[in-house]
Amino acid sequence: MSNRLGILSLSALVSALSVSASPAYAADGCTPLKLDFGQATVAWAHLPLAKLKRDTVYTLADDNGQKVLHAEANSSASLYGTRLKSPIAAPAALSWRWKTDALVAGADNRDKTREDASLRVIVAFDGDKTSLPETELKQMKRARMLSGREPPYATLIYVWSEQVPVDTVIPSAHTGQLKMIVAASGANGLGTWQSVRRNVAEDYQRAFGKPPGRVIGVGVMTDTDNTGNKASGDYADLRVSCAAE
């Protein structure tokens, strides 16, 4: 993947889950949320990354009476996400179920030329952008120009890795405001639904070295644009909950 295309994709990724530019947000408290796919009150949508990229295909499927999201990637990358109507103040926990029959052969999110994954869950955060260095502000300006939306302050991505140990923090090669955390690793559990629950506040603190701002968006992504392989993944039961629960 060329450096220009990588920047385009990154810009779309960090902007896709953000809200429209606004000086303030409506909510300061944490409210538990059920982010079910197919639920009328949750505005899930397909979010392409760039015109130069092939889109991953996302479809709703029935699994024992429950709507789940099925993703099929073929040398492709795009998101399926929702922007929260009212941002949720951290601390908050995020839980979900996911399933894949196989991990992406040759993928390694530590290498920017092989940044693919059968399963990803993405969380976007608000924050004080005036505190960021000039290089990050330039990246955000470029993202804003390309997407027409205000990018989030920071993005945390949970991945199922083929070889990197669970809980490893993987920095992005493109920006310091995007970090990946390995939520599952290796072949154990392939082919069956796996439940994951993460303490978002603790993960953010480890990844960025400070407490998180408000959660403003959540998404998922199955991608194989770097390795050129095929992959499929399923997602269900995304839940946002408060630390007091």
C-alpha positions in Angstrom: 0.0 0.0 0.0 1.4 3.4 -0.9 2.0 6.0 1.8 -0.6 8.3 0.2 -3.2 5.6 0.3 -2.3 4.7 3.8 -2.8 8.3 4.9 -6.2 8.5 3.1 -7.3 5.3 4.9 -6.1 6.5 8.2 -7.9 9.9 7.8 -11.1 8.2 7.0 -10.8 5.8 9.9 -10.2 8.4 12.5 -13.1 10.5 11.1 -15.7 7.9 10.4 -16.8 7.4 14.0 -16.8 11.1 15.0 -19.6 13.5 15.3 -20.1 16.7 13.3 -17.9 19.6 14.3 -19.2 21.1 17.5 -17.7 23.1 20.4 -19.6 21.1 23.0 -21.4 17.8 23.6 -24.8 17.1 25.1 -24.0 14.6 27.8 -21.5 14.2 30.6 -22.7 11.0 32.3 -22.2 7.4 31.5 -25.4 5.6 30.3 -25.5 1.8 29.6 -26.2 1.2 26.0 -27.2 -1.9 23.9 -25.7 -1.4 20.5 -27.5 -4.3 18.8 -27.2 -4.6 15.0 -30.5 -4.2 13.2 -31.9 -2.2 16.2 -33.9 0.8 14.9 -32.7 3.1 17.7 -29.0 2.6 16.8 -27.8 4.2 13.6 -25.3 1.6 12.4 -24.0 2.4 8.9 -21.4 1.2 6.4 -18.5 3.6 6.4 -16.1 3.4 3.4 -12.5 4.4 4.0 -11.4 5.7 0.6 -12.6 5.7 -3.0 -9.3 3.9 -4.0 -10.1 1.0 -1.7 -12.4 -1.9 -2.2 -15.1 -2.1 0.5 -15.6 -4.9 2.9 -19.1 -6.3 2.5 -21.3 -6.2 5.7 -24.6 -7.9 5.9 -27.1 -8.6 8.7 -27.7 -12.2 9.4 -30.0 -14.2 11.8 -28.4 -16.3 14.5 -31.0 -18.1 16.6 -33.4 -15.2 16.3 -30.7 -12.5 16.9 -29.4 -10.1 14.4 -25.6 -10.4 13.9 -23.3 -8.6 11.5 -21.4 -10.7 9.0 -18.3 -9.3 7.3 -16.6 -10.5 4.1 -13.3 -9.0 3.1 -11.5 -9.6 -0.2 -8.4 -7.3 -0.5 -10.7 -4.7 1.1 -11.2 -2.5 4.0 -14.2 -0.4 5.4 -16.0 0.1 8.7 -19.4 -0.6 10.1 -20.0 1.9 12.8 -22.3 4.1 14.8 -21.8 7.6 16.2 -23.3 7.9 19.7 -26.2 10.5 19.9 -24.8 11.6 23.3 -21.1 11.0 24.2 -20.6 8.8 27.2 -18.2 9.8 29.9 -15.6 7.3 30.9 -15.0 5.1 32.8 -17.0 2.6 30.8 -16.7 -1.0 29.8 -17.3 -2.5 26.4 -18.4 -6.1 25.8 -19.2 -8.0 22.6 -19.2 -11.4 20.9 -17.2 -12.1 17.8 -16.4 -15.1 15.6 -14.1 -16.0 12.7 -13.2 -19.3 11.1 -9.6 -18.2 10.3 -7.2 -15.4 11.0 -5.6 -13.5 8.1 -2.6 -15.3 7.0 0.5 -13.2 7.1 -1.2 -10.3 8.9 0.7 -8.5 11.7 -0.6 -5.1 13.0 2.9 -4.2 14.2 3.9 -3.9 10.5 2.2 -1.1 8.6 2.4 -3.1 5.3 0.5 -6.1 6.9 -2.1 -4.3 9.1 -5.1 -6.6 8.5 -7.4 -8.4 10.9 -10.4 -10.7 10.6 -11.9 -9.0 13.6 -11.6 -5.5 15.0 -13.8 -3.4 17.4 -13.1 0.3 17.4 -13.8 3.0 20.0 -13.5 6.8 19.3 -12.9 9.4 22.0 -13.3 13.1 22.6 -10.5 15.1 24.1 -8.6 18.4 24.2 -7.0 18.7 20.8 -5.2 22.0 21.7 -2.8 19.9 23.8 -1.6 17.8 20.8 1.7 18.4 18.9 1.6 20.2 15.6 2.2 16.9 13.6 -1.0 15.4 15.1 -3.0 18.6 14.4 -1.9 18.5 10.8 -3.0 14.9 10.5 -6.4 15.8 11.9 -6.7 18.8 9.6 -6.1 16.4 6.7 -8.7 14.0 8.0 -11.2 16.8 8.4 -10.6 18.0 4.8 -10.9 14.5 3.4 -14.0 13.4 5.3 -15.9 16.6 6.0 -16.2 15.6 9.6 -14.4 16.5 12.7 -12.0 13.6 13.7 -12.0 12.2 17.2 -9.3 13.1 19.6 -8.2 9.5 19.9 -9.1 6.0 18.7 -8.6 2.6 20.4 -8.9 -0.6 18.3 -9.3 -4.1 19.7 -8.0 -6.8 17.4 -7.8 -10.6 17.3 -4.2 -11.2 16.4 -2.6 -14.3 14.9 0.6 -14.1 17.0 0.8 -11.0 19.2 0.0 -11.8 22.9 -3.2 -10.7 24.5 -3.1 -7.2 26.1 -0.2 -6.0 23.9 -0.6 -2.3 23.0 0.3 -1.8 19.3 1.0 1.8 18.3 -0.1 3.0 14.9 2.7 3.7 12.4 0.7 6.8 11.2 -0.4 8.7 14.3 0.1 8.7 18.0 -3.7 9.2 18.5 -4.5 5.6 17.3 -3.6 2.6 19.4 -4.4 -1.1 19.0 -4.9 -3.6 21.8 -4.8 -7.3 21.3 -8.1 -8.7 22.8 -7.6 -12.3 21.5 -4.6 -14.1 20.1 -3.9 -17.4 18.3 -6.1 -20.1 16.9 -7.8 -21.1 20.1 -11.6 -20.4 19.8 -11.7 -20.2 16.1 -15.1 -21.2 14.5 -17.1 -20.5 17.7 -18.5 -17.4 19.3 -16.1 -15.8 21.8 -17.2 -13.3 24.4 -15.0 -10.3 25.2 -15.3 -7.6 27.9 -12.8 -4.8 28.2 -12.3 -2.1 30.8 -12.1 0.8 28.3 -10.8 3.3 30.8 -7.9 1.1 31.9 -7.0 0.1 28.3 -7.0 3.8 27.3 -4.8 4.7 30.3 -2.3 2.0 29.3 -2.3 2.9 25.6 -2.2 6.7 25.9 -0.8 7.3 29.3 -3.7 9.4 30.6 -7.4 9.0 31.4 -9.8 8.9 28.5 -12.3 11.5 27.3 -15.8 10.7 26.4 -16.7 7.9 24.1 -18.3 9.3 20.9 -18.4 6.4 18.5 -18.1 2.6 18.2 -17.4 0.4 15.2 -16.2 -2.9 13.8 -13.9 -3.7 10.9 -12.8 -6.7 9.0 -10.0 -5.9 6.5 -7.5 -7.5 4.2 -6.4 -4.6 2.0 -2.7 -4.9 2.9 -2.2 -8.7 2.6 -4.6 -9.1 -0.3 -6.2 -12.1 1.3 -9.8 -13.0 2.1 -11.3 -13.1 5.6 -14.7 -13.2 7.2 -16.0 -12.3 10.7 -19.1 -12.1 12.7 -20.1 -9.5 15.4 -22.9 -9.4 18.0 -24.0 -8.1 21.4 -22.0 -4.9 21.6 -22.7 -3.3 25.0 -21.5 -0.2 26.7 -21.7 -0.3 30.5 -20.7 1.9 33.4 -18.1 1.1 36.0 -20.6 1.4 38.8 -22.7 -1.6 37.4 
